[in-house]
Amino acid sequence: MTVEIAAESPDQGAIGCLIRESDAYYASLYPPEQNHLLDTTELSAPGVTFLVARCDGVVAGFGAIAVRDDDETPGARYGEIKRMYVAPAMRGAGLGRKLLEALEARARALDLPRLLLETGTLQPEALALYRTAGFEERGPFAGYPDEGFSLFFEKRL
């Protein structure tokens, strides 16, 4: 299986289908107000890189990094990981790790000192991925509520 990861527009047919699939997945786990997802317009905004993983040419996953102003350190910036998702048929093949590594490489290329992310408590595979990739738990950031469904992570680069 050939895996290619590249920046692409989220506003494409097969990618849009996988985004809608991910929306349904998150909606099955969490109440609507607990889903902090970027839509395709936000994923296409300046300062956001949307990466798509294709396996033998087929869209199999995606993830984004959004460059944010750091309210904890005025004048600094950080990268926020958003919309990490791998199609169910492709899970367990290491694709999520490859996507995360590609997002980290993008953050380093942008000279960002750290990555932050919010993820849900009901996603044990995602939690294991982030922890084994060196992300450490932290408190809420960027105005995210601490409502009990979210965990927050940080990784210094």
PETA-V999567 format. One record per backbone hydrogen bond with DSSP energy under -1.0 kcal/mol. CO is the residue of the C=O (numbers start at 1). NH is the residue of the N-H. E is the energy in kcal/mol with one decimal. If there is no record, write none. Layout:
BEGIN
co;nh;e
CO;NH;E
CO;NH;E
END
This chain:
BEGIN
co;nh;e
2;56;-3.4
4;54;-3.1
6;52;-2.8
10;12;-1.2
12;16;-3.7
13;17;-2.1
14;18;-1.8
15;19;-2.4
16;20;-2.4
17;21;-2.1
18;22;-2.3
19;23;-2.4
20;24;-2.2
21;25;-2.2
22;26;-2.8
23;27;-2.4
24;28;-1.5
26;30;-2.5
31;34;-2.2
32;35;-1.4
39;43;-2.6
42;45;-1.1
45;48;-1.6
47;67;-2.9
49;65;-2.1
50;8;-2.3
51;63;-1.9
52;6;-1.9
53;60;-3.2
53;61;-1.3
54;4;-2.6
55;58;-2.0
58;55;-2.7
60;87;-2.9
61;53;-2.7
62;85;-2.5
63;51;-3.2
64;82;-2.7
65;49;-2.6
66;80;-2.7
68;78;-2.1
73;76;-2.3
76;70;-2.9
78;68;-3.0
79;116;-2.6
80;66;-2.5
82;64;-2.9
85;62;-2.5
87;90;-2.2
88;91;-1.1
90;93;-1.2
94;98;-1.9
95;99;-2.5
96;100;-2.5
97;101;-2.6
98;102;-2.1
99;103;-2.3
100;104;-2.4
101;105;-2.3
102;106;-2.0
103;107;-2.3
104;108;-2.4
105;109;-2.3
106;110;-1.7
107;112;-2.6
108;111;-1.5
113;157;-2.9
114;79;-2.4
115;155;-2.4
116;81;-2.4
117;153;-2.6
119;151;-2.9
120;123;-1.0
123;127;-2.4
124;128;-2.4
125;129;-2.3
126;130;-2.6
127;131;-2.3
128;132;-2.6
129;133;-1.3
130;135;-2.5
131;134;-1.4
136;154;-2.1
141;144;-2.4
145;147;-1.0
149;121;-2.3
151;119;-2.5
152;138;-2.3
153;117;-2.0
154;136;-3.0
155;115;-2.6
END
